[in-house]
Amino acid sequence: MKILFLHQNFPGQFLHLAPELAARGHDVLALTDARNTRRSPVRTLRYKHTPDRVDPAKTRLGRNYTVMSDRGVSVARACAQLRETEGYAPDVIFGHSGWGETLFLKEIWPQAKLIVYAEFYYRGVGADVGFDPEFLPYGLDQILIAQGRAAHLGQALIHADAGLAPTEWQASTYPAPLRSMIRVIHDGIDCTALHPDPQASLTLPDGRSLRAGDEVLTFVSRNLEPYRGYHSFMRALPAVLRARPEAHAVIVGGDEVSYGSPPKGAKGWKNQILSEVQGQLPMDRVHFMGKVPYATFATILQVSRVHAYLTYPFVLSWSMLEAMAAGCLVVGSDTAPVQEVITHGENGLLVDFFDISAWSQTLIDTLANPGRYGALRRAARETAQTRYDLRGICLPRMVEFVERFAP
């Protein structure tokens, strides 16, 4: 088959799938934003998208659709040019629906089968909106804005032949008529590359080393922000480090905003939240690593005694499953995306997202008593291996899913 992948930050969720399909003999091509510098072994073309400034006062609730559909137009024009200049006609198109790139592709290639990666459907009620009023104002306006953000997502799936979502809960955010179009297959975690290593050693920025078996508490997020519970974790941390004088906290993540809004007067939340508790923390035992290479990230998980993961009812992070694959004891927020994977007391522990005292006490206990939780660590890795392993489970399922659309 000729298979075209669409993702403004390709390879994105298609990191393993696109090369695997190429290795199986398919003619694989990717199209991505010209500003994307990420590399892939598959042939990649780039489209130019220079959006006009959107005036919120004029577009109001339509501004999100305007932004997304404008990108869709840029992609459609690039695809029309590809069709005319190269005679290119894919059998299957697989694109992420989040940025509007797939909206008009059936107008260019009506005969092609279109699959959209249906990651999340914004809701006015029942997901992230209203979950944490401290950082996400909640009222009728916010409900309407969130519901309005779903317009392009609904259109993308309506015009597709099928959708794919990584988790059952994320698929459940779609309305029932659309949910019936979606197959659930996770992107997959490389459980061979990510595994427990009792010899693992991490060199900190100050030159000190932490080793597997040391009292290490880890927290990972692409960016340190409320959506991923950075505030709850940091507010719990002073009590933890007071009670555990040998413990070190290793925190991975950037100081930008992936989801939600930035704090007033700052680009990110890191220092805003840190300023609340910094005077209560032994900063020589709190290590902000920033964004790290993947090999360093893997080592951080391998030296971790306890890994804290929190999220709003939103997209589940790969990092939580990667921590489980590495054999971490994961203490997770008792929120729907986490509940789908972790059963309290069986393969991890769950704590109310907002209960700072409970977070402190749970982290103290798990750091103090590693032997008590060995079975949970082993069960966490088993969960990753039996449900989310890349090569053994997820990638073969995704390949089968795409290949069944062969003409």
N, C-alpha and C positions, 0 to 999 in steps of 0.2 A: 504493500500500500504506500501511497504518498500521504505522509502525516505532517501536518503543520501545527507547531506549538506557538501559542501567543502568551506572552507574559512581559509586562513592562520592566521586570527585574529578572528576566530569564537567567539561569534555569529555575530559580524559585522552587516550587513544589515538584518540578519536573526534573530535578537534578539527576536522579537515577533512571527514571522512566524513559526519557528521551534517548539517552545512549543505549539503553537495553533494547529498545525497539530498533534502533539503527543496527545493533549487533545481530539482531534476528533477521536482517536483510531488508527491512523497510527503508524507504526513501524519506528520511527525516529532515525537516527544515524548521528553524525557529525564527520568529520575528519578535524583536524587542525594541524598546525605546533607544534612540541614538545616544542618550546620556548614560546608558547602562554599560559599565565596563567589565562586568563579570564574564568569565570565560566558560565555554562548554566545548566538548569534543564534537558536537554536531554542528553542521553548517548553520550559521546565524546571520540573518539580515537585520537591518535596523531601519526604523521609521522615524521621521522627524516630527515632533509635536511641539509647537510653540503656541500654547493657549493664550487667548485674549484674557485680560483681567476681567473678572466677574464682579459686578457691582451688587453686593448683598442687598442694598436698599431696593434695587429694582427686581432682582430675581427671587429674593426671599426664599421660600421653601424649595423653589426650583433650582437654586444655585448648585446643589450637589448634582442634580441630573444634568445641568448645563455643562459642568466640568467633565463629568463622565462621558456624556454623549459627544462632546467635542473631541475627546480622545478617540472615541469610537469612529468618528468621521475621519480623523487622521489615519487610523489603521485601515479603514475601508478604502481610502484613497491609495494608500501604499499597496494594498492587496490588489486593487484594480490595475495598478501599474504593473505589478508582478504578473498578473494574468495576461495583460496586453503585450508586455515586452518579452516574457519568457514562455508564454503559453501555459503557465503553471496552473494546475487544477488539482487540489488535494482530494483524496478520498475521505480523510478524516481531519477535522480541526479540533484541537484540544486547547482551550484557553481559560485563564482565570477570569472570572466574571467581575472581580472587585473593582476594576478601574474602567469598565466600559469598553474594553478592547474588542469584545466579541459581538457587540450589539448589532452590527450591520453586515456581518460576514455572510449570512445567508443570501443577502442581496447581491453579493459578488459571486459566490459559488453555491447556488441553490441546490445542486446535486450532492454536495459534500455533507457528510454526517458531522454534526457539531456537538461536541461535549464541552460542558463548562465545569470548571472547578468551583463548586458551590460551597465556599468556606463558611459563610455566615450570612444570615438574613436579619437586618436590623429590625428591631421591634420597639414600639412605643412603651410596651409593658412586658415584663417577664424575662428580661435579659440584663444587659449592663445598665440601661437607663433606670435611675432610681435606686440602684443597689447601694450606692455609697454617696448619700446627699452631701457629705462634707466636701467632696471634690467634684461632684457632678450634680449641679442644681437640678431639682426635680419639680416639675409642674406641668401644666397643660402644654406650654410652649415646647418644653423639652420632649414631651411625648410625641407631639406633632412633627417636630424636627426629625426625631429618630425614625418615625414611621415613613416620613418623606424620603429618607436616605435609602429606602429599600426599592425605590421605583426602578432604578436601572438593573438591580439584581433580579427582580421579578421578570422584567422584560428579557434579560439575558437567558433565563431558563425557559421561558415560554417559547422563545424562538429556537431553542436547542432541541436536540434529539435525546439527550440524557444529561444528567449531572452526576458529579462525584463529590462526596464530602468525606473528611477524614475521621469524624467521630459521629456516633449516633446522636449525641446531644446537639452538635452543630447542625446536623441535618434536620433535627426537630425544630429548629428555629424557623424553618420555611413553612408557609401555610400548607395545609393538607394536600391540595391539588398539585402543588409543586413538589412537596415531599415525596410523592409517589413516583417522581421522575428520577430520584436521587439514589444512587448506590453508595454504600458506606465502605470505603477502603482507606485505611490510614496510609500516609506517605511512607512509613516504615522507618525503623531505627536499626542501625547497623550494630547488632548485638555481638558481632565478632570483633569489631574495632573497639566497641565500648564494653568493657568487662572488668570485673574486680581484679585488682593487682595489689597484693600485699606488700610488694616492693616499691610501690609508687612513691615518688618524692617530688615536692613542689618547691621551687625557689621563688621566694617572695621578692617584690621590688627592692626591699631593703637588704637583700642578700641572705636573710635567714631561710631555713628550710623547714617545711612541714612534711611529715611522712604518714603513710597509711598506718592507722593505729593511734595517731595523735588525736587530741581533742579538737577537732576541726568542725565548725559549723559553716555550711555553705548556703549561698543565696545567688540565684542566677536569673537575669532578665535581660532581654536585648537592650532595653533602656530602663532605668530605675524610676518607676512611676506608680501612681496609685492603682492603675488597672491591674498591675501585677503585685499589689500588696506590699510595696516597698515601705509604705508608711507604717503598716501594722508590724512588719518585721523589725523596723528600726525602733519603734516604740517599745517592743518587747525586749530588745537586745540589752539595754543597761542592766536589767535584773538578771539576765542570763550570765553576763560576764562578771557581775558581782558575785554570783553564787559559784561560778566555775572559774577560779583565778588562773587556771592553766589553759583555758579555752581560747581559740582564735576564731574570728569570724572572717571568712573570705567571701567578698561580694563582687560579683561580675555584672557589668552592665554599663551602658553609656549614659550620658547626661543630656539626652534629647527626649523627644516625646514621640512614641509610636502610636499611642492611642489616647484619646481625650484631649485636653487642652493644657498648655504650659501654665505654670504659676505666673502671677502678675510680676512683670519686671525681670523675668529670668527665662532662659531657654529650656531648662529642665528642672526636675524635682529633687535631684540628688542633694544639693546643699540646702534647699528649702526645708526638707525633712530632717536632714542631719543637724541643722542649727537648733532644732527643738531639743535634741538629746545629746549633742556633742559634749556638753559639760559633764554629763553623767557617764561617759564612756572612756575606758582606757584605750586611747587611740593607737597605742603601740600594738594592740591586739585586734584592731579592726583594719582590714586590708581591702581597699578599693582597687580592684584590678583593671577597671575600665573594660573595654572590649578586647578579648584575647583571641589568639589563633586557636583553631579547633583542637590541636594537640594539647595545648595548655588547658583548655576547657576540659578535655577528657581526664587529664591528670588531676585537676581540681576535684572532679567527681570521685576519682579513685582514692584520694586522700581524705575524703569527707567522712566524718563519723555520723553526722546528721545533716540532711538537706531539707531546707524549708522552701516550699513552693506555694504561692498564693496567686489566685486570680479572681477577678470579677466573673460573673456568668458570661463568658466570652470565649474566644478561640483558645483552645488548649495549646500550651507551648510544647514544642518538641523537647525542650530541656527537661521537663519532668519525666518523660518517658526515657530519655537518655540517662538521667540519674538512676532510674530503676534498672536499666540495663547494666549500669556500672556497679550495681549491687548496693546502692545507697539506701539508708533508712530514710524514706521520704515522709516528712510531716507536711501534710497538705491542707489547704483551706477546704472547709466543708461546703463546697460549692458544686453545682451540677457538673461542670466539665471534669472536675477531679473525681467526683463520686463515681463517674462511669468507669474509672480505671482502678481507683483505690477503695478497697473495703476496709473500714477501720478495724485494726487489730488482726488483719489477715495478711495484707501485703504492704502495709503502711499505717499511718495514723492520720486522723482528720481532726481539725480544730476550727471552731467558729472563726470566720474571717476577721471579725471585729473584737474578739475577746482577747485583749492584750495580756491579761493575767494568765489566761489559759495557755497562750502561746509561750509565755515565759516559763511557766511550770513544766510544760511538755518538753520544751527544748532543754531545760535544765535536767530533767529526769533522763531523757534519752542520751544526752552527753555523758551523764554520770554513770549510766548502766548499760554500756554497749553490749555486754553478754546477754542481757535480757531480751534483746531485739534481733538476735542473729537470724531467727526463723523468718522474721518479717523482711529482712534484707534478702534472704535467699528466695522468698516468695515474690519479692518485687522483681528480681531478675527473671524468675520463671514467668511472671506475667508478661514482661517485655519479650521474652523469647517465644512464648506460645501464642501471643496475640498481635505483636507489633514488629516482629523480626523482618527486616528488609528483604533479605535474600530468600529466606525460607517460606515467608507467608505473603507479605504485602506486595512486593514487586511482581511475583507470578500472578497474583490476583489482578493487579492493574494491567498487566500485559494482556491477560485474557479478556478483561473488560474492553480494552481498546480494539483488540483483534476481532472481537465478535461483530464489529461494524464493517468488516471487510466486504467489499461489493461482490 
